Amino acid sequence: MNMKSIQEVKRFHEARLMALPDVVSVGIGLNEAGDAAVIVGLTRENIATRAHIPQRLEEYPVVVRITGSAKAE
């Protein structure tokens, strides 16, 4: 079985996720179990957006975090 790296999976799905309302970031981190996960940052809780974010992207878990707005300094 040829498993994609989490970097490849994130890169493939990032544009679609970033196009969702209130999504400000898509990154890589760890879930509560310590497994590699795709981390999706939202500016605020948005039930409609959460409905479009899968619990897994391919074989990797997805974690949604409320991060607030992101701004460059």
C-alpha positions in Angstrom: 0.0 0.0 0.0 1.4 3.4 -1.0 0.4 5.7 1.8 0.6 9.5 1.1 2.5 11.6 3.5 0.5 14.0 5.7 2.2 16.9 3.9 0.9 15.6 0.5 -2.6 15.1 1.9 -2.6 18.6 3.5 -1.4 20.2 0.3 -4.0 18.4 -1.8 -7.0 19.5 0.4 -5.8 22.9 1.6 -7.3 25.1 -1.1 -10.8 23.5 -0.7 -10.6 23.9 3.1 -9.4 27.5 3.0 -12.3 28.4 0.7 -14.8 27.5 3.5 -16.2 30.4 5.6 -14.2 31.3 8.7 -11.3 28.9 7.9 -8.1 30.9 8.5 -5.5 28.1 8.5 -4.7 24.6 7.5 -1.7 23.0 9.1 -0.1 19.9 10.5 0.1 19.0 14.2 -0.9 16.4 16.7 -4.4 15.3 17.9 -5.2 14.5 21.5 -3.8 10.9 21.1 -0.5 12.2 19.8 -1.1 11.1 16.2 -0.2 13.3 13.2 -3.3 15.3 12.2 -4.4 18.0 9.8 -5.3 21.0 11.9 -8.0 23.4 10.6 -8.2 26.8 12.3 -11.5 28.7 12.4 -12.0 32.3 13.4 -15.1 31.4 15.3 -17.5 28.5 15.7 -19.4 27.9 12.5 -21.7 24.9 12.4 -22.2 25.2 8.7 -18.5 25.2 8.0 -17.9 22.3 10.4 -20.4 20.2 8.4 -18.1 20.5 5.4 -14.9 19.6 7.3 -14.4 15.8 7.3 -13.2 14.0 10.4 -10.5 12.4 8.4 -8.6 13.3 5.2 -7.5 10.1 3.6 -5.9 8.2 6.5 -5.2 11.2 8.8 -7.5 12.6 11.5 -8.6 16.2 11.2 -8.7 18.5 14.3 -10.7 21.8 14.2 -9.5 24.5 16.5 -11.0 28.0 17.1 -8.0 30.2 16.7 -9.6 33.6 16.1 -8.5 35.7 13.1 -5.0 35.5 11.7 -3.2 38.7 10.8 0.3 39.4 9.7 2.4 41.9 11.5 
